[in-house]
Amino acid sequence: MADPRIALKDVSYHFGKGALQKQILFDIDTTIEAGEIVILTGPSGSGKTTLLTLIGALRSAQKGSVKVLGQELNNAKEKELIMVRRQIGYIFQSHNLMDSLTISQNVQMALQLDGIKGKESQERISGVLERVGLGDHLNKYPSGLSGGQKQRAGIARALVNRPRVILADEPTASLDKQSGRDVVELIQDLAREDGAAVVLVTHDNRILDVADRILHLEDGRIKSLSEAVSEDTSRMLNLLEKHDPNSASYLASFSFALARVAYADNEVTESERIEMRRILHEVANLAPAEVEFIMELSMMQKRAISSGLNPQGMQADRAEHFVESLYAIANADGNVSPEELHEIKTIAAEFGLTDPNSP
């Protein structure tokens, strides 16, 4: 079996010395394989960017082992660190393009560091820009591109050397929803094609579904994602109770049930997401941001979470609307699949509800 592209063992890191010392990371353990996309989540100040710089050979941990591409980075010689860095593609929040250079010239800078010139350089540049959808913009300057196009150019520069590891720090932070989604799916596609290991730091819950695995970092420690989601759900339910204490329990079970139906066929379409937003807004009368938050939390759950709902005591109009809404989600893309139908019947049975569509 091939060695993992990234292997972290008991990694700790601190800033400062003596009384001013502050521990940032505590005993981090994980491995990341070739072709795997790992998303790193967590609140600001939790150590995400610090961990990314350790993997990127930009700083050294004071404790533990950091192996990238088989090379131990702690106490490594500068020459060895440089060799590792040249096999890593870095994608940042900002595209960091040089305004005085064309897009082609910006990408070419990465190749010059590896001494690649002439025909091979031009072929690689045109090839990678074509892959990111900028094949017709080689000679344009950054000022002539949109925000999403600039970020794509930054991705092209990161990928032109065909890196074996890609590190992305909040690549969607400065983009609108659709541009951000396009950029992340582009990283996903290119990583799959090239077999690169990807570590992507984000606060954007809308892109979590591209990950093969999610690591949640909090207070410098890797935390169980299910534990983190449960805590976030509890906080959201506390917020909902301020709106309507009698509805919080119902809304929790209701939103999780909608998510289960949407995920039943292993694919959540945009039309299903839109329908979920509409239904949650109508049921709870929440602000759009609150609807988005609870919907995304629900979508992260693999199954409905019991929150004290008494199925037998559910009002008749709510029971009918509950089941009808499940069918609305399933039919949002114009087709109710057998998997979705089975999930609806399972949910109805679990909550003791009568399915009006059953024979």
VONUMAR-680026 format. One record per residue: x, y, z of N, C-alpha, C in turn; residue in three letters. Coordinates in pm, whole numbers, plus 50000, padded with zeros to 5 digits. Example, Ala and Ser with C-alpha at 12.3 -4.5 7.8 and 13.67 -1.06 7.14 Angstrom:
VONUMAR-680026
513194943150780512304955050780513204967050780ALA 512854977550708513674989450714512905000350787SER 
***
This chain:
VONUMAR-680026
500854988050000500005000050000500885012450000MET 500545022149915501355034349905501245042650032ALA 502325049650064502315058450180501345069950157ASP 500725074950265499835086450249500615098750203PRO 499945107650131500605119950087500945128850206ARG 500075128750307500285136850427500055128050549ILE 500975128550646500835120750768501245129350888ALA 500305131950977500565139851097500435130851219LEU 501405131851310501415123351429501795131751551LYS 500855132951645501085140251771501645154251747ASP 501105161351650501635174451614501085185351708VAL 501995193051766501625204351851502415216651806SER 501815228351830502495240651790502095251951883TYR 503065260451915502775272151999503525284351947HIS 502985295851979503635308551951504205314152082PHE 505305321652072505855328552188506635319452281GLY 507165325652386507965318352484507595322552625LYS 507945314052720507735317352860506295320552893GLY 506095331752966504745335753009503865339752892ALA 504495343252779503735347552662503415336052567LEU 503835324052602503605312652513502115309352503GLN 501655307152381500255303452357500195291152269LYS 499595280652321499455268252247498365269552141GLN 498685266152016497735267451906497185253951864ILE 498055243851856497645230351815498055220251921LEU 497195210251941497445200052043497315186151983PHE 498415178751976498395164251946497525160651825ASP 497785166951712497015164451590497475151551524ILE 496535142751495496825129951428495875128251309ASP 496425126551190495585123251074496485119750956THR 495915112950859496615110050733495685113650618THR 496265117550505495495121250387496115114250266ILE 495295107050192495765098750082495735106249949GLU 496405100549850496385106149714494955106149662ALA 494535117249601493195118249544492115121349645GLY 492475122549772491485125249877491315140249897GLU 490075144449914489775158449942489285159550086ILE 490055166550167489725168250309489445182950335VAL 488285185850391487935199550428488175201450577ILE 488835212350611489155215750749488255227250792LEU 487405224550890486475234750940486825238551082THR 486165248851131486385253251268486265268251280GLY 486025273351401485885287751420487195295151397PRO 487125308151380488325316351365489195314751490SER 490505313551467491425312051579491595297951628GLY 491005288151557491075274251603492365267351559SER 493155273651472494425267851430494435262251289GLY 493395264851210493295259051076494445263650985LYS 494645276750978495685282050889497065277950939THR 497255277551070498545273051125498835258751082THR 497825250051089498015236151048498335235450899LEU 497685243850820497945243950676499395248050646LEU 499925257750721501305262150697502315251550742THR 501955243550841502845232450881502905221950770LEU 501755218550713501715208850604502435214350481ILE 502345227450462502975233850345504445236650361GLY 505065231850469506505233550493506895248250505ALA 505965256350556506235270550574506645273850717LEU 506415264550810506905265550947507025251551002ARG 507705249951116507945236751173507255235351308SER 506685223651333506045220851461507105218651569ALA 506775222451694507715220251802507665205951856GLN 506575198851823506415185151872505705176851768LYS 506085164251758505395155051670506045153751534GLY 505385146451447505905143551314504965148951206SER 505535156151109504805160950992505505155350869VAL 504865145450805505435139550685504575143350565LYS 505215149050463504535152550339505305146350224VAL 504635138250144505255131250032506435122850079LEU 506275116950198507305108250253508455115250321GLY 508495128450316509605136150375509195141450512GLN 509985138250613509765144050746510175158650742GLU 509225167550778509495181850769510145187550895LEU 509845181951009510455187051132511945184151132ASN 512725194651152514195193951154514785190451017ASN 513985192050911514505189350777515415200750733ALA 516325197850641517205208050587516425217050490LYS 516895229250473516195238750387516055233450245GLU 517075226550196517015220950062515885210750050LYS 515695202850155514635192850155513255199550161GLU 513135210250238511875217550248511505223750113LEU 512505229050044512255235249913511745224749814ILE 512325212849818511885202149728510425198449752MET 510015198449880508625195249913507705206549867VAL 508105218949895507265230549858506995230849708ARG 507965226849628507805227049483506805216749432ARG 506405207649520505415197549482504045200449543GLN 503915212549599502655216649662502085228549587ILE 500775228249561500085239549501499325247149608GLY 499565260249618498945268549721497865277349658TYR 496665276749715495555285149669495085293349789ILE 495055306549774494765315449886493405322149872PHE 492995329349978491735336849975491745346749859GLN 492865353649845493035363249736493855356549627SER 493565360149503494265353949390495745357649386HIS 496135369249443497535373649448498185374249309ASN 497425378349211497985380149077498725393449068LEU 499725394048985500455406548962499755414348852MET 499295426348886498485434148792499245438148665ASP 500565438948673501355443448557501645432148458SER 501255419848494501495408348407500185402948352LEU 500235397248234499055390748179498775377948258THR 497605372048236497265359548304498275348748268ILE 498645347948143499625338148099500965340148170SER 501395352648183502665355648248502605352748399GLN 501465355148461501305351848602501475336948626ASN 500875328948538500995314448552502425309948522VAL 503055316648426504415312948387505415314548500GLN 505165323948591506075326148703506295313548784MET 505235305548803505355293148880506265283248808ALA 506205282848674507045273648597508515277748600LEU 508765290848602510145295648602510905291148726GLN 510175289548837510825284948960511375270848944LEU 510745263048856511215249448830512065248548704ASP 512385260048646513255260148529512615255048402GLY 511285255148395510595250248277510375262048182ILE 510875260848060510815271947966510385267147827LYS 510355276447734510135273247594508805266747563GLY 508855257047472507645250647422506875243647532LYS 507595236447621506915229347729506175239147820GLU 506795250447848506165260547932504875265647869SER 504915268847740503735274047672502625263747665GLN 502985251147644501975240547636501285238647772GLU 502095239247878501505237548011500595249148046ARG 501035261248014500245273248046498905272947973ILE 498945270747842497705270547764496805258947809SER 497425247647844496655235947886495935238248018GLY 496625243848118496005245648249494965256848245VAL 495215267348166494235278148155492985273348081LEU 493155264247987492015258247918491185250248017GLU 491865243048106491175234548204490325242748301ARG 490795254748334490045263048429489095272648358VAL 488935271048227487975279148154488465292948115GLY 489795294648110490365307648074491205306847947LEU 490915297047864491695295147743491665306947648GLY 490605315047657490495326647568490975339547635ASP 491595338347751491985350447827493485350847857HIS 494285343347783495715342347812496405355947817LEU 496045364847727496755377547715496055389247783ASN 495015386047860494355396647936495095399348066LYS 494905411448119495465414948249494405412548356TYR 494825410648481493855407948589492715418048596PRO 492985430648563491955440948570490805438348472SER 491055429948373490035426948274489225414448305GLY 489425408648424488735396348462487795398848579LEU 486785390348592485885390848708486575384648828SER 485965385948945486535380149066486695365049056GLY 485655358349001485735343948984486805339748886GLY 486975347448780488005344348680489415346348738GLN 489585356748819490885358848884491225347148975LYS 490235342349049490495330949139490825318549058GLN 490185316848944490505305548855491945306748803ARG 492365318948774493745321048730494715317348842ALA 494345320848966495175317049079495265301849095GLY 494165295149068494155280449073495045274848962ILE 494955280748843495805276148731497275277348767ALA 497645288448828499045290348869499455279848971ARG 498545276249061498845266249164498985252349105ALA 498305249748993498255236248938499185233848819LEU 499775244648765500555243248642501775234248662VAL 502305233448783503445224648810503045210348844ASN 501735207648828501195194248856501555189548997ARG 501105196949098501455193649238500825180649284PRO 501485174349377500975161949435500135164749559ARG 500235177049610499435181549725498905195549693VAL 497625198049721497025211249703496515216149837ILE 496945228149877496505234350002495725246949967LEU 494465247650009493605259049976493085265450104ALA 493365278250123492955285450243491815295050208ASP 490595291250244489395299350219489315304150072GLU 489355294949977489365299049836488075305649789PRO 486975304249866485695310149824485345322649903THR 486235327049991485885337950084485475350750015ALA 486115353849901485835366549835484905365049715SER 484245353549704483415350849586481945349749623LEU 481075352449524479655350349548479365335349547ASP 478115331849579477755317849598478095309149478LYS 477645313349358477855304949239479315304249200GLN 480025315649204481455315649171482235306949268SER 481875307849397482545299749497482335284949473GLY 481115281449439480795267549410481565262649289ARG 481625270849186482345267149064483825264749093ASP 484425273449174485845272249206486145259449281VAL 485305256249380485535244149460485335231549376VAL 484325231549291484115219849205485255218349105GLU 485835229549064486995229048975488185222649047LEU 488435226949170489515220849249489265206049265ILE 488015202349292487655188249309487935180349182GLN 487495185449068487675178348942489165176648908ASP 489925187348923491345186948888492105177648983LEU 491725177749110492385168849206492125154249171ALA 490895151349133490545137649094491345133448971ARG 491435142348874492135139148750493625136748774GLU 494225144948859495685144448880496095135848998ASP 495125131149079495455122849194496115130449308GLY 495885143449316496495151449423495705149949552ALA 496395151149665495735151949795495395166549820ALA 494165169249863493715183049882493315185350027VAL 493815196350084493355200950215492795214950194VAL 491515216650224490825229150197490235234650326LEU 490675246550365490155253250484488985261950443VAL 487865261050518486705269250482485795271550601THR 485045282750595483925285250685482605283650611HIS 482685280250483481515280150395480825266550399ASP 479705265650472478985252850483478405248150351ASN 478295257150252477665253450126478535244350041ARG 479825243050073480715235049989481195222250058ILE 480655219350177481135207750253480905194550181LEU 479915194150091479575181550027480615176749927ASP 481595185249891482625180749797483685172249867VAL 483685172150000484755165550075484575150450081ALA 485695143350077485685129050110485645127350261ASP 486205137250330486265136750475486345151050529ARG 485725153250645485755166450708486425165350844ILE 487435173750866488085174550997487665187751061LEU 487165187051182486735199151252487745202451360HIS 488315214351351489345218751445488745229151539LEU 488875226951667488355236451766489285236851886GLU 489685249151923490635251052034491905242852013ASP 492315241751886493575235151856493545220051855GLY 492355214251865492235199651867491245195051760ARG 491525183551700490575177851605489425171851683ILE 488225175851644487025171951715486135163651625LYS 485375154551684484415146751607483435156151538SER 483245154251406482325162851333480905161251386LEU 480515148951419479165146951471478965154551601SER 480015154951684479935162351810479795177351783GLU 480575182251686480525196551652479145200151596ALA 478595191451509477295194151450476205193951557VAL 476315184451650475325183751758475335196451842SER 476545201551870476635213851948476045225651872GLU 476345226451740475795237251659474275236151650ASP 473785223851640472345221851633471675226351763THR 472305223051876471765227252005471705242452014SER 472765249151966472765263851969471665269351880ARG 471465262851763470425267551673469045265551734MET 468835254451801467545251851864467265261951976LEU 468305265852047468135276252149467675289252086ASN 468245292351967467825304251895466365303051851LEU 466005291151803464635289151756463635290351870LEU 464025285951988463125286652103462775301152138GLU 463685310352105463385324452129462285329252035LYS 462225323251915461165326851821459835320751866HIS 459865307851896458635300651930459015287952006ASP 459005288552140459435277052221458685264252188PRO 457405265352149456595253352124456915246751990ASN 457625254051902457875248851768459285243451749SER 460205246451842461605242851822461795227851805ALA 461145220051892461295205551885460755200051755SER 459565205051716458975200651590459865204251471TYR 460375216451470461165221051356462445212951342LEU 463065209051455464275200951449464005187751378ALA 462985180451423462655167651360462215169451215SER 461455180051190460945182851057462075185450958PHE 463035194050995464125197450904465015185450879SER 465255177250980466085165450961465385155450870PHE 464065154550882463315145450795463395149950649ALA 463285163050626463415168250490464795164750432LEU 465825166450514467185163550468467345148750433ALA 466725140150511466845125750484466255122150348ARG 465115127950316464505125150186465375130550074VAL 465895142550092466735148549988467975140049962ALA 468505133850067469725125850054469465111250019TYR 468195107250014467865092950000468465086549877ALA 468545094049766469105088449643470555092849622ASP 471205097349733472635100849733472965112849645ASN 471955120849613472205132849534471195143449574GLU 471705155149612470845166249650470925176749540VAL 469835178549467469825188049357469545202149410THR 469885212049329469645225949368468145228449383GLU 467325222149301465875223849312465365218449446SER 465975207649496465585202249626465985211849738GLU 467165218049724467595227949824466645239949826ARG 466255244649708465345256049700464015252749766ILE 463525240649741462245236549801462365235549952GLU 463505230750003463715230050148463695244050209MET 464355253450142464375267250193462955272950201ARG 462185270450095460825275750090459985270150203ARG 460055256850221459235250250323459655254850463ILE 460955255250491461415259250624461045273750654LEU 461105282250553460715296150574459225297250608HIS 458405289650537456965290250561456595284450697GLU 457265273550736456925266850862457335275150983VAL 458565280650979459115287051099459125302251093ALA 458855307850974458895322450958460245328151001ASN 461325321150963462675325450998463235334650891LEU 464255342250930464965350550834465735341450739ALA 466035346150617466755337750519468055331850573PRO 468835339750648470095334650701469865323350800ALA 468785324550880468475314050977468005301350907GLU 467205303050803466765291550724467965284450663VAL 468885292250605470075286350542470895278550644GLU 471015284150763471845277850866471275264450911PHE 469995264450945469405252050994469305241650883ILE 469095246250759469035236850647470375229850628MET 471465237750631472775231750610473165222450724GLU 472785225950846473045217050958472285203950940LEU 471055205050896470235193250874470815184450764SER 471295190750657471845183250545473105175750584MET 473815180550688475025173850732474715161150813MET 473525160250865473175148650946472905136450858GLN 473335124950900473125112750823471755106550853LYS 471175110550964469855105450997469145115551085ARG 467845114151096467095123351180467505121851324ALA 467565133051396467935132851537466675135051620ILE 466435126351714465275127751800465445139651892SER 464435148051898464535159751985463265161452068SER 462745150052110461635150752204460265151852141GLY 460145149952012458845150951946457975139051984LEU 456755141452021455805130952051454915128851929ASN 455175118751846454445117051721452935116151741PRO 452525109151848451105107151868450385120251902GLN 451155130051954450535142551994450635153351889GLY 451135150151770451275160251666449905164151615MET 449725177151599448455182051548448185176451409GLN 446895174251379446535167851252447025175751132ALA 446895189251137447325197151022448835196551004ASP 449565195851117451015194651107451425181051052ARG 450725170651096451045157151049450875156150898ALA 449765162050847449505161650703450555169750627GLU 450875181550679451875190050613453245183650617HIS 453545176750728454835169850744455065160250628PHE 454095151450603454245141250498454205147750360VAL 453325157350340453245164050210454565171050175GLU 455215176650276456485183550252457595173850212SER 457555161650267458535151650228458385148350080LEU 457125147250036456895144549894457305156449807TYR 457125168549859457515180549782459015180849758ALA 459805176949860461255176449844461625165849741ILE 461005154049754461325143049663460975146449518ALA 459905154049500459425157149365459975170249310ASN 460875176649384461385189749342462135189049209ALA 462775177649183463505176149057462645169248950ASP 461335168148978460415162748879460275147748880GLY 460895141248975460845126648979460995121649122ASN 460055113349168460155107049299460755093149279VAL 462005091749320462705079149299462225068649398SER 462425055749368462045045149463462755046849598PRO 464015051449595464745053449720464105064349804GLU 463685075149737463045086049809461695081749866GLU 460935074149786459635069249831459795060249953LEU 460805051649948461075042650062461425050750186HIS 462245061250169462655069350283461455076750344GLU 460565081650258459355088450308458515079150393ILE 458305067150343457485057450417458165053550549LYS 459505052450546460245049150669460095060250772THR 460235072750728460105084050819458695084850876ILE 457695083250787456305083750833456045073050939ALA 456575061050916456385050251013457075053451145ALA 458275059051137459025062351259458285072551345GLU 457615082051278456925092451352455435089251375PHE 455025077151337453645073051361452635080751280GLY 453035084651156452165092751071451545084250962LEU 450385088450916449705081650806450125088250676THR 450585079950581450965085050451449735085250361ASP 449235097150326448015097950244448175092150105PRO 449415090450060449675085049927449815069849925ASN 449745063750044449875049150051448535042950011SER 448625031449942447375024649900446605019450019PRO 
***
